[in-house]
């Protein structure tokens, strides 16, 4: 076997193994955020039609708000953005909630991104003691 053919076969095998070991996006999950800056991206989840994100126990070293935007993770192309939501209640002991109901049908991967913290696109950092991604309202 020629050297270039062997290299191609090894590279192809490595790509298949990488895809097989890639994490599967979960539909519903809980986590937290510590010291995130603007531009922070969450992990991906699979859904269609509806996603809800809730933040509990938000803190920042700036004013008390954060803008959250949901994105459709599109392979080999630019990701598609959906509505931006401003969360404020989680800074005052309540729960901030964002719902996106205009998502396209068909199973897709999504993530959220922190767009602003305290009205700014730079500077402050955000911590959230508990965040929940729930996709069950329409799907289930």
C-alpha positions, 0 to 999 in steps of 0.5 A: 500500500502506498504511503499516501493511501495508508495516511488517508486510511488512518485519517479516515479511521480516526475521523470515524472513531472521533464521531463515534465518541462524540458526546450525544446532546441531551434534551433536558439538563441542569448545570451551573455557571461560574465566572462566565464572560460575554460570549459564553456558550452552553453545552448543546442539547437536542430538541425541536419546536420548544426550549426553556432556559431558567436561571436561579441565583444569579450574581455579577460584579456589574448591574443586575441583568444578563442577555441570553440568546438561543442558537441552532448549531448548524454543521458546516454553516453559520449558526442561526440565532433566535430571540434574545431574552433579558434575565433580571429576576434571578438577581433578586432571589426569583427565577428568570425564565426564557422560552423559545417557541418558534424553533423549526421542526425536526430534531436539531442541536441548540445552545445558548450564549451570554450576549450581555452582562449588566448591559455590557458586551465586555467586563462583568462576569456572571455566575448562576447557581442553577440553570435548567434547560427543559424541552418538554412543554411541546415535545412531551 
